[in-house]
Amino acid sequence: MRLIFIVSAALFAAACAHGEAPMSAGPPDFARIETTPAPNAAYYADCIGQAAAQGAYGRAADADTDMVLFTCTGTPARLFYDALGPRSAAVGSEVVVGARTYRSTNPVQANLFGVDYCWVDGGTYECTISLNAGTFLRP
């Protein structure tokens, strides 16, 4: 009985340890976040740029996540798809569904929600980039 109590207490403490991060003791730091070069970021920028120019974006949401989905086609999508080849091979994120071959930045768990991915079907290329924007998107 004592062992059950100890295990229960440990599990409860572990569950509490994964709650929200504690507030900082001082004021927030608004210093600019430093970045480093990221050559593959150009694929994201080109895809999002085309999607924005063509109005090919929209909202997708589940119970606690709101996303902007940007969809690009043609050359930006083909270049992104091709660039994903080595990554998809390394992490096992290339999947064939019917005539379509999907490549994603990470393996798909349950569905495509929140996943950045591209597909090719014949000579048609398309990519979808998910940007977690939060509740600001809610109508």
MINU-33696 format. One record per residue (C-alpha): residue in three letters; z, x, y. Coordinates in steps of 0.05 Angstrom, whole numbers, plus 5000, padded with zeros to 4 digits. Example, Ala and Ser with C-alpha at 12.3 -4.5 7.8 and 13.67 -1.06 7.14 Angstrom:
BEGIN
ala515652464910ser514352734979
This chain:
BEGIN
met500050005000arg501750575047leu494950895033ile491350245052phe495250235118ile493450965133val486050865116ser485950225158ala489150575217ala484251155212leu478250685210phe480950285269ala482050925309ala475051165292ala472050505314cys475650555380ala473251265390his466051015393gly467050515450glu464550615521ala465251305551pro471351365596met470351345671ser470252015706ala476552185745gly472452345807pro466552045843pro459752025809asp455352635815phe448752465848ala445753165841arg438553165817ile437953265742glu434353905727thr428153875683thr424254375641pro416754385627ala414653875575pro407253935560asn407153305516ala409852905575ala402752895603tyr400652425546tyr406151935569ala404152005642asp396751895628cys398151295583ile403050975632gly398351125690gln392550765657ala396950185636ala399650105707ala392750135738gln390149605690gly396349165691ala397249285616tyr404749245614gly410048715600arg417148585581ala419948585510ala427248445495asp432248335441ala439548115448asp441848735485thr435749155504asp430249015556met423949445554val417649525594leu411849635545phe405950015573thr399549975532cys393750455541thr386950505506gly380950955504thr381451685521pro388851715540ala390551355475arg386051805432leu389052435462phe396152175452tyr394551965380asp391452645364ala397453005395leu402252595352gly398852855288pro403353465275arg409653105296ser408052495252ala406752955193ala413353325204val417752705210gly413852235164ser411851745219glu404451645201val403350985165val396950635144val397049875148gly390449565128ala384949915167arg389850155221thr393350825220tyr399750855262arg403151475288ser409751445324thr414351945357asn419751775306pro419651395240val419650635248gln426150335222ala425549575221asn419849425270leu416149725329phe421249505381gly423250105423val418450575387asp413050975423tyr406950935379cys399350975375trp394350695326val387050785309asp382550275275gly375450525268gly373950825336thr378950405374tyr385250755398glu391450435430cys398450685447thr404650325468ile410250665507ser417050335510leu421350445572asn428450205567ala429549905635gly435749485623thr437648795649phe433948915715leu427848635678arg430947975660pro427947365694
